Amino acid sequence: MISDIERLKRIFERMNSDGYDLKNYLKWGFYFFDQKEGKLSKLSTELINLGYTFENLSIIEDGDWRLYVSVVDVLTPEELHNRNIYLNKLASNHNVALYDGWDVEKIN
């Protein structure tokens, strides 16, 4: 995934307009894809050790595997940008095919 700080700033502005309280904790989800379950399983272990929560590891329609992890955190656009860069490198270090980005949820 290519992380673009200017795009993230615009997304955060929209999130703020949509009622996300960006100064409080939100649930941030991160997605990784590979053809081999084992690579994603090893990556998930490292991410758990870094404080992420394992959400699921599942096979998707095209036969690839998807790892979904989350973390509850307060992030700025710059922090999310840096996290995206880090997660790209982490995926590469584990020979995982793709770090495909993030999503966010409000915490009730």
MOKAVEN-V174801 format. One record per pair of residues at least 4 apart in sequence whose ideal C-beta (glycine too) atoms are under 6 Angstrom apart, sorted by the first residue. I is the first residue (numbers start at 1). J is the second residue. Records with the same first field share a line. If there is no record, write none. Layout:
BEGIN
I = J + J
END
This chain:
BEGIN
1 = 99 + 100 + 101
3 = 81 + 84 + 85
5 = 81
8 = 77 + 80 + 81
9 = 77
12 = 77
15 = 20
16 = 22
25 = 72 + 74 + 107
26 = 104
27 = 70 + 72 + 105 + 107
28 = 71 + 73 + 102 + 104
29 = 68 + 70 + 103
30 = 69 + 102
31 = 68 + 100
32 = 40 + 67 + 91 + 96 + 99
33 = 64 + 66 + 97 + 98 + 100
34 = 39 + 40 + 65 + 96 + 97
35 = 64
37 = 41 + 65
39 = 94 + 96
40 = 57 + 65 + 67
43 = 94 + 96
44 = 54 + 67
47 = 52 + 69
48 = 52 + 54
52 = 69 + 71
53 = 70
54 = 69
55 = 68 + 69 + 70
56 = 68
57 = 67
58 = 66
59 = 65
60 = 64 + 66
75 = 79 + 80
87 = 99
88 = 99
91 = 96 + 99
END
